[in-house]
């Protein structure tokens, strides 16, 4: 089996300026475990990171303590 056979092509994206709550709602509504973080590139958006559901949970818990 190849990755292309199971990978998700409808990628959920956000920018670095997207509020965490908005990203969390995207994760929930689109039933995914992560959001690809992008920024504007010369020709098209460029991936600069990934935000996982774990990142969201741990970050919120850390911020509350």
Helices and strands as residue ranges (DSSP letters): G 3-5, E 13-15, H 20-30, E 34-39, E 46-52, H 53-64
